[in-house]
Amino acid sequence: MSIFSFFKKQATPADEPAQAQQQKKAASPSDVGKFYNQYNDKFLQVYGEVIQAYRTTDVSKLLDYEIASIGFQPGMRACDAGCGVCGPATYFSQKCGITVDAVTISEVQKKDAEKNISEKNLQQAVRVSLGDYHQLKSIYGAEQFDVVYFLESFGHSYNHTLAIESAWDALKPGGFLYIKDLFRKLAVLPEHQPKIDYEIGRINEAYRYNIAEMNVVLDALRKQGFVIMFMKTIDLKLEDFENLTISNDFQELTGIAKIEDWENYIFPVDFFEIKCYKPQHELQYGLSHYFLQNMYWMQVHKKQEEELDYGKL
Ligand SMILES: C[S@@+](CC[C@H](N)C(=O)[O-])C[C@H]1O[C@@H](n2cnc3c(N)ncnc32)[C@H](O)[C@@H]1O
């Protein structure tokens, strides 16, 4: 390739896929931290100690739903990536007998989380750190957790692939990753997509978010080596659903990303949950119902079939 064609082939901003452009503009972790420092009181005032927009009126129903989806077992060690003030972490620990290492990028949230943990007398079970969830291995070490979960926090990432890699590194083989978040809606009628994308831009800017593309995230998870156990819409019962009035109240209170024109407004995101499994490198511990994925993992790690202990599978 000549130097001229090389320069011609350089991507211009207009050529770049929407995702790449979004990532370029995405807020840094330190900007996200400043945002939560500034608005912490307002978030607590409107949301309480669970800072999730897609929720039930009785928030314990949402957290119970998440417990069932994640599949906590007593004694598990979990990492709450983007923990807020540890409302979910303390609830999960009390209800399921797990320990949680929780990380937030906001020092103001960290202080409130510490207060929350000690008021509930959970210092032995829930620990909060100030840090960046893109660097879980350097905070906690490699292969520490049975579960890493992101509850409406993954979409703050400036680089979703990096956040996935970070979760992978921190998980023990056989551990689970769970993500609950909002994803870009794909329009049924083509004329709706520009309106959707306009609203997505406003949310991203106002909330220091980087709303993810579902297919890009699924590809990144699979390329990392995760086994997708399920990806589905969050199935809250209609009578329990809070109807997003809390997030509207927040917009009213702060003026952040207020909806300009309700009549032409198209709700720009879908809420999904994704659960993944990190395959076992040590095949004698492999789970039988992930047989095909374990076989592939064996090829990735250049293992021989004779090494398989079928008795333990
Ligand atoms: C919408 S709140 C959700 C809080 C919590 N998951 C809950 O359900 O209450 C998003 C959280 O993600 C955290 N966060 C965003 N980016 C982060 C990063 N790079 N590292 C650590 N935490 C981050 C914020 O500090 C905030 O606590």
The ligand as an ORCA input file, in Angstrom:
! r2SCAN-3c Opt
* xyz 0 1
  C     -26.559      4.983     38.366
  S     -25.390      4.717     39.630
  C     -25.800      3.046     40.130
  C     -25.340      2.762     41.537
  C     -25.642      1.366     42.085
  N     -25.280      0.325     41.143
  C     -27.080      1.221     42.489
  O     -27.768      0.365     41.917
  O     -27.506      1.930     43.403
  C     -23.854      4.467     38.731
  C     -22.657      4.170     39.607
  O     -21.549      3.774     38.774
  C     -20.369      4.315     39.359
  N     -19.332      4.384     38.318
  C     -19.414      4.936     37.086
  N     -18.248      4.801     36.425
  C     -17.412      4.148     37.264
  C     -16.061      3.694     37.151
  N     -15.317      3.909     36.054
  N     -15.528      3.038     38.199
  C     -16.247      2.824     39.340
  N     -17.524      3.222     39.495
  C     -18.102      3.878     38.468
  C     -20.790      5.666     39.872
  O     -19.869      6.146     40.804
  C     -22.153      5.293     40.470
  O     -21.938      4.823     41.772
*
